[in-house]
Amino acid sequence: MNRIGIDVGGTFTDVVLIEDDGRAHSVKVPTTPRDRVIGAVAGFRRVLEVSGIAAETVGFVGHGTTMATNMVVEGTGAKTALVTTRGFRDILELRRIARHDRADLYDLLFDNPKPLVARRHRYEVPERLDHRGGVELPLDMQALAEVAEAIAASDVEAVAVCFLHAFINPAHEQTAAHFLAERLPGRFITASHAVNPELGEYERTSTTIMNAMLGPICARYIRNLGGELQRAGFHGELMFMQSNGGLAHAEMVAARPVMLLESGPAGGVSAALRLSDPEAAGVILGDMGGTTFDVSLIREGRPELRHSSLLHSYAVRAPSIDIDSIGAGGGSIAWIDAGGGVRIGPQSAGADPGPACYGRGGTRPTVTDCNLVLGYIDPDTFLDGGFRLDVAAAEAAIRTHLAEPLGMPVLRAARTVRAVANALMAQAMRLMTVERGYDPREFSYLCFGGAGPLHALDLARELEIRRVIVPPLPGLFSALGMVLADRKTDGQAAVERELSSMDVAWLEQRFAALEGEVLASFRAGGIAPEQITLRRGLDCRYAGQPDSIAIDLPPEGFSGIGHAFAAAHQRLWNFTKPDQSIIVNNLRIEGQSRTGWRGELRVGTPKPRPEPWKTRDVALGEAPQTLPVWRRRDLPAGFRIAGPAVVEEQSSCIILGPGESAEVDAALNLVIGL
């Protein structure tokens, strides 16, 4: 069957269609921020038009979006109420003070963002469980009824229920959630034991509230998208990319929309897992889109994962690919600070009006504008010539806001912006590698996003990386990942016990119960048990430490947990504590089913003896140089290009310098050795 992947980004919505025989078609359309469904469906219709494929022959659509992240950062989620244990109403203000839970530890003027829920919408209910889950005070149903009455009279759209120690015993939360659902029809009700059953009152509450505030809007988006796709002729299976890099049905993500927070960037990681060299010891992934630069790692054929993070200084805990983002995308605005230094982002020109060169009213210079005037982007062939860029507008923006205030020529100002952007991105790559105990020189660098290849070689030189990979369709790589990704479901159970006191039979029983829940989730989606791979993991820490480390259950089984944890602790922190007790916080199960598209990708129409099709001026040094331009779609596997040269495609391009060369491998990756 034909498959489509849709990635709704901050500037463009990317759509990729893969035919049965592997032939790929792709389009970019502007994202429509006021209603992202409009842009997504426009992209769906457009890719059918350019491919000549009928909508009825498309059996699958995979979808990823940055919508959930944007709602949290911009504070545009649904109005939410919190129902919690009496005495814990102000947990959102208390946060995690002892652990320096703030965006900048050394900023003395830092103010925490406002709480996710206004105090007037936080309700306390008499009830209490002890730390072992025993009932100290039964749930007061009369008080709960009064809370339901107050919420019903308000404009609250969603309710988060988070009771003390519910991760050990969810009985009170289950009763309260069921009661509120009956009394508050039409409201989105979510409880912490179903979202994040884990120790840590603030983090669990924050995550549950985030799930609630995303719920109504994401549910409407999912419903509207499905309806509009049906009206466009699509009657196949619609699935959504989760933060963990796996796909899930609409019903699952509608119940737990917190799993959509890294939905868009996770698609690129999923594609890289399938198309990067499986023999490589490790791959650094750099996704430079219109708004951000996202960095992640693949080691030993698997992405690095995390289970907790800060989003705009709000704690969120959910299984997610470990992706660090900085405001250094192509649409990031360049500006001059009070000290006369050039800064980039985090403000972005976005999709509307976009960079100055888009000709939509933008007047501030962006990284894209600077790359355009330097010749790294061709104004006539951008998006195959379907989106002409205005060089004069880009030059005017750079001259007015950068060159004249700094007293330098436009080209020098543009090079300065490019250098600052490279420095920011290189630092992000160091934090993802060196700070985690890895040497970036031992990795390859796989770049994607529309602007990713434009900066890739500069970043690789800065970090002394010797191998750069430009995958097929780099500017639409995350959308391609929506087609290639497999289905994935995670299970979690809190234990909070010393490793030495845990009985092997008891551990096996708990893991088996978790596996049963994960298998049931797959069965509900029509997946047979023999199609599912399960992986066991644990979160461990030394007694007295606040944070745990996630490890896989080692091959030798339960007897190897202590050694595996010590090895992970040594790598991360460069020491171990052999005499300290090891605490197991959580047991985890990762279930995966191989349902993504597998086959030989066919992009373009390779020629036996391709030739450059034009030349163009690129400012590699102080003055522009005239370079041959190769169409990537013409290049067959095994073909080698020597620099200086430009390799151009619909969604991006890469500039090879003197002495550099690129070769097309069997998977149609462009591989550059430095």
N, C-alpha and C positions, 0 to 999 in steps of 0.2 A: 504494500500500500504506500501511497505518497504521504510524506510527513512534513509538518511545518513547525518551525521554532520561532517564537516571538519574544523579543527582549525590549521592554519599554524602558528606555534610559531617560536621563534628564534633558538631553538635547534632541536625540533621534530615537525613533523606534525602529529596531532592526528586525528583519524577517528573512528567514532562510527556508527554502523548500527543497527537500531531497526526494527525487523520484525513486521508483523501485530499483532502477539500474544504477543508482548512485549519482546521477547527474544533479548538480546543485544549481539553484537559482536564488538570487538574493536581491533585496531592495532595502533602501533606507527612506523613511518618511519622517517629517517633523513630529516630535511628540506634542500632544495637545494637553498642556497642564491642567486646563479647567475640566477636562473629561478625557482621561487617558484611553478610555475604550474607543473613542473616535479615531485616534491615531493608530491603535492596534488593529482595528477592523479595516482602516484604510490601507495599512500595510498588507493585511491578509488579501484584500481584493487586488492590490497592485501586484503582488508576487504571482497570483494566479494569472493576471493579465500578461505579464512578461514571459511566463513559462508556457502559457497556452494550456494549462491544466484546469480541468473542471473541478469546482468545489466538492462535488459529490464523490470524487475519487480520492479525496484527502481523508485518511482514516484516523489521523492523530494530530493534535496540536499541543505542543509543550510551551508553557508561558512563564516568563520571569519578569519581575518588575522591581523598581526601586521605590514604589509607592509607599510601602509600609515604613521604610526608613525615613522618607521625606515627611510623613505625617508625625513621627515622633520628634524629629528635629525642628519642624516648623510649628509643632503644637496644634495641629489641625485634626487630631483624632476626635472620636465621638466623646461627648460629655459623659463622664463616668462617675459612679459612686463606689465607695469602698465599704464593705461590711466586715468588721474585724472584731477580735476579742476585746472585751472591756479593758481599758487601760493602754491600748496599743493604737489609738487613733493617730498619734503624731509620729509614727515610725518613719513616714516619708521625710519629715524634717530632720529627725535624728540621723538618718542615713547610716553610714559606717564611718563615723568620725575617727575612731582609733586607727583606721586603716587608710587614712588620707584619701578618702573617696572624693577626689576633686580633679578637675581637668588639668590644673597646673599646680603642682605641689609648692612651688616657690612664688606664686603670685599672691602677694599679701592683700590685694584688692579684689581677689576672686570672689564672686557671688555665685552660689549654687543656682541653677535654673529653678524656676518656680515648680512646686510639687505637681506631679501628674494629675492629682485630684485636689480640688479646692477643699479647704477644711470643712466647709458647710455641707459637703457631700460625703463626708466620712462618718460612718455610723458605727457605734459600739453596741455589742450584744453580750450580755452575761453568759459566759460559758468558759470552761477551762479544762484542758488536758495537761497531764504532767509530761515530763520529757520521755517517758516510756510509752505514752499513748493512753494511759489510764485516765478515767474520767474523775476529775476533782469537782467540777461543777457542771451539771447537765445544761444543755442548750435551752435557753429561755425562749420558748416559742411565742409567748405574748409580746416580749420585747421585739422579737423578729417580725411579728405581724405589724407592730407600730412602725418599724423601719420600712417595711414594704409599703405601708400606707403613705409614708413621707416621700418615698421615691416615686410612687405612682403619681403624686401631685406635682412632681418636678419635671423638668425637661431632660432628665438623665436618659441616655440611650443604652447604657451598658452598666453592668454591676459586676464587681470583682469581690469574691468571697475569700478571705484569707484569715484563718483561725490559727492560734498558737498550737504548734506541734501537730498540725494536720498532716504533715508528711509522714508521720509514724502511724497515725490513726485518722483516716479521713471521714469517719462516721458523722461528726457534727457538720462538716462542710457539705457532705452529700445531702444530708437532711435539709440544710439551709438552702442549698442551690435548688433542690427540687421544689421546696416551698416557695421560693422567690419566683421561680419559673412559672408556677401556677398563678401566683398573685400578680405577676408583671408580664402578661403576654405581650410579645412583640419586642421586649427588651433582650439584649444579649447578656446572658448570665454565664460566668466562668468562675471556676474554683481552683485554688492553688494546687490541690493534690492532683488535678488533671493536667496542669500546665508545668509545674516545677516542684515535684515532690522531693524536696531537699532541705537540709538544715540551712539556716541563715534567714532570719525573719525579714530583714529589710529587702534582701535580694529576691526572696520568694514573693514578697508583696509587690515590689516594683515590677517584676516580670508578669505577675498575674494582672496587674492594672494595665500594663502595656498591651497584654493580650485582649483585655476588655475594650480599651479605647480603639484598637484596630478592628475589632470584631464587626461592628455594624457596617462600617464603610467598606471593608474588604469583602464582606458578604454581598453587599450591593454591587461592588465592582465585579465579583465573580459571576453573580447572577446576570448582570447586564452584559458582560462579555460573552457568556454562553448564549444568551438570547440573540445578540447581534450577529454572532458567528453563524447561528442557525439560520437567521434571516438572510445571511450571505450564501447559504447553501451547504454549510458544514454540518454533518450529522455524525461525526466520529467521536473519538475519545479526547476529552480536554483534561490536561494535567498541568500541575503547577510546580515550578522549581522551588525547593525548600533551601534553607540556609545550609543544610548538611550536604548539599550537592546531589540530592536525589529527588525524584519526582513523586508527587502524591496526588490523589484525587481531590477534586474541589471540595467535597464534604469534609475531608480531613483538615485541609488548610483553612477552611472557613471556621472550624471549631478552634483551631490553634493558629491564628494568623501571625503570632509572634515568630513562627517558623519561616515567615516570608521576609525577614529583616535583611538578609543577605541574598535574596533570591536572584537578583540580576547578576552580580559578580560571580556567584556560585556556578552559573552556567558556563562561564569561560573555563573554570577549573575542571568541570566535568568533561568539556571538550579536550582540554589539554591531557587529561588522563588517558584518553583514547588515542590521541594523535602524536603525543611526544614519544621519544625513544624509550621503550621499556627497559633497555639495558643501562640507561643513564643513572648514575648514583643519586642524582637529585636535580630538580629543575626549579628555578625561581620564575614565578609568573608575574608579569607586569601588565596591568590592564589600564591604559590611559584613554579614557573616554572624554566626554564633553565637560564633565564636572569634576571628576576625581581621578586620582591615580591609585589603583588598588594593587597591593602586593600580597602574594601567598606563596606557599612552598609545596612541592611534591617530593616526597622521599620514599624510596623503595616501592614506587608504584602506588603510593597512597597520599592523599592530601593531608597536611597538618590540620588537626581539628582543635577546637576549644569549646568549652561548655559554659563560659561566662565572659562577659565583656562590659564595657561602658559605652553607651550610645548617647552622645550629647550630655555626658555626665550622669545619665540614668543607668542603674544596674539592670542588666538583662541576662538571664541564664537560659540557654537553649543550645542543643547541639548545632554547631556551625563550623564551616570551613574557616580556618584562621586567616582572616583577611584584614590587613591594615589599610586604611584609606587616608589620603591627604588631599587637600583642595588644590590640586595641580593638574587639572584636566585641560583639554584644548580650549574650553570656554572660560577658564579661570582668568579673572581680570588682573592685569598688571597695574601697579600703582606705586607712588612714591611716598615713603613714610616721613615723619617729622624730621628725621635725621638725614634725609636726602638719599636713603637707600631704596633700591627697587625691591618691591614685594610682589608676591603672586598669591591670589586667593585670600581667604577661602571663598570670597564672593565670586559668583559665576554669572556669565551672561545668559546661561541656560538656553532654552529653545526659542524663547520669545523675550527680547528681540534677537538674542544670539550675538555672536561676534560682529564687529563693525563690518567685516567683509561680507556678511550674509545679506546686507542691504535691506535690513528690516527695521532700521531705526536705532540700532546699537551704535554708541559713540565712544565707548571705552575700549582701550586696546586689550586684547587677549593673547594667550599663547598662540592660538590659531592665526591671528592677524600677523604676529611676528614671523611665524613659519612661512606664511604666504609671501610676505615681502622679501624674505631671504631666499625664496625659490624652492623651498622644501615641499610646497604644495603648488600644483598647477591650477590656476584659476579657470582654465578652459576645460579640463578633463575631470574635475572634482565630481565624484559620484557619476562617472561615465559621461560627464558633460551635461547631466540633468540638473545641476545646481551650480550655476556660474557664480564665481566669487568676484567681489569688487575690490581690486588692488588699491585703487585710489582712496577708497573709504578707509581701508586698513592703514595706509600710510598717513592719512590725515589724523586718525585716532592716535597713532604712535607719536606723530609729530607734536600734537597739541598737549597730550598728557604725559609724555615721557621725554622725547628728544629735546624740545625747546626748554622745559624746566631744568633739564640736566645739562644743557648746553652741548649737545652732541648730535651727529648726523642720525638720520632715521635708521639706517642699516646698523649702526653701532648700538643704538638703543634696542633694536630688535634682537641683536646678538646677546646683549646683556640680559634681556628677559629670558631668552633660551637657556643661557648659562645658569641663571637663578633657578629656572624650572628643573634643569638637570641636577643641580645640587640638592634640591628638595627631594627629588625622586630617588637619587642615590642614597641619601640619608635614610629614607623609608626602607630601602632594600637592605641597608646595613642593620637596621633595627630588627628586621624580620630574620636575618641570618646571624650576624655576629652576636647580637644580644641574646639569642637563643642557643648559642654554643656551636654555630656552624660557620665554616669558612666559605664565603661566597665564591672563591676561586675554584672550589671543587664542584660547583654547580654549572649547568647550562642556564641560559636566560631565554625564556620564551615570552615574546612580546605580542600583545594584541590590543584591541581597541583601535579606533580610527587613528589616533595620534601615537599609538605605541611604537610602531616601527620607525617613526620619524626621529625618535630620541634613543632608540635601542642601542645603537653602536656607541654613542657617547656614554651611556650608563654602563655598558659592559667594560669599556676602557677604564672608567673611573673605579670600578670594583675589581679590575684585573680578571674578568671573566673571559674565557677563551672561546666560547661557542655561543652563538646567538641563533635562535630559531624563530622564523616568521611563519606561522601556520597558514593554511589556506583560509581565505576569507577573514583576515585578522580584524577588520573593522566591524565584522558581524559575528565574531567568534562566540560570544555568549549566547546569541540566538542559535548558532549551530549546536552548542552544548545542550540546548533544550531538546534537540532531536536525538543526540547521542547518549544522554544520561539514562541511567537505570532507575528503577523505583527503589525507594529506601524508607525504612521506618525504624525509629529508635525507641527503646524501652529503658526505663530507669527505676531503681528502687533504692531508697535510703536505708542504710544499716547502722552507721556510726558506732562501730565496735572495734576493739583492738584485734589486730590480725592474729596474734598468738592465742586469743581466746575463742576464735571462730572454728567451729567444727566443719570438717570437709563435707560431711553428708548434708549439713544444714546449708552450706554455701551452694552445693549442687542443687538442692531443692529450690533455693531462691532463684538461682539462674534458670532452672527448668521452668519455673512459674513465669518468669519474665519472657522467656522464649515462647511460651504458650500464648502470651498476650500479643507478641509481635507476629507470630504465625497467624493468629486469628485476624489481625488487621490485614494481612496479605490475602487471606482467604476471602474476606469481604470484598476485595478488589478482583476476585477471580483468579488469583495466583495459586497454583498447586504447591504443596510443601517441598517437593523435589526440585522446584525452580528457585528456591530461596537459599541463600548463604547467610549463616549467622556468625557473628563475631562477638566474643565476650570481652568485657573490659571492666576496670575498677578505677575509682578515684581514691587515692591514698595520700596521707600526710603524716609527718611526725607529730606525736602528741605535743600540744602547745602551739603548733603552727596554725595560722588562720586559713591558709590556702592549700588546696590539694593538687595533686598531679594525676592526670589521666594516663593510665597504662593499659595495654592489651594484656589479657590473661596469657602468660607465657606458654610456650609449647610443652614444657614439662608439667604444666598444670598448677594446682594450688600451691605446691611446694616451692615454686619459683617466684611467687609474688613479691616476697621481700627483696630478693636479688634484683628483680626487674625494677622495682620502685627505687632502690638505692642507685641503680645505674642511671635512671632518668633524673634523679635528684642531683647526682654528680654532674651530669651534662648541663643541667639548667643553672645550678648554683655553685658548682665547683667544690662541694663538700658533702659528706654524709655524716650521720649520727648513729653509729652502730649500736650504741647502748640505749637509744631512745625507742620507745614503743611506736609501732606503726599503726595508725588508725585508718580503717577502711570507711570512707564516707558513703560511697554509692556503688551499686552494681549497675552495669550498663550492658545492653544488647543492641547491636547494630544489625539489622536485617536488610538484605539487598537482593533484588531479583533482576536478572539480566534481561531487561525488556527494551533497552535502547537500540537504535538502529545500528546494525553492523554490516559493513560492506566496504567496497572500494570506492572512495569519494572521487567524483569526476567534476573538476572545476575548469571551465574554459575549454578551448580547442587547441591543444598543443600542436606545434608545427615541427616537422623533422629538422628544419634548419631555420630557426627564427632569426630575425634581424631587428636592430633598433628601428623604431617607427618614426622617431623625431628626435630633436635635441631641445634642451632648455637650459637656461642660466640658473646656476645655484651658487649661493655665497658660501663656498666651503672655507675660504680664507677671508682676507680683507677685501678682495674683489671677486665679483661673480665669475664663475667658470662655466663654459658651455659643455654640457655632458650629454652623452647618448641616453635615450630613454627606451627601456624595454617594457613591453607589455607582459605582465606575469602570466596572463592567460595563454600566451603563445609558447611558454617554456615547457618542454617535456621533461620527464624524470631523467636525471643524470646530466642535465645541461648545466654548464658552468659559465658564470659571468665574471669578468675581471673589472675592478674599479679603476678609475673613478667612473661611476655610472649611476643611473636612476632605474629602479625597478618599480613600476607603477601598476596599480590595479584599481578596481572600482572604489574600494573602501579605504585605501591607504597607499603609502609608498615608502621605500627605503632608499637612502642615499649611500652608496659605497664610495669610500675614499680611496686614494692612491694606495696600491699594494693590497687592497682587500678584495676578496672574491666570495661569491655565493654559488651554492650548488643546490639543485632541486633533488630531494630524496624521493624514495619510492612512495611515501605518503603525501607527496606534493608540498612538504615543508621546504622553505627556503633556508638553508643552513649556511651561516657565515662563520668562518674561522678567523680569529684575531690573534 
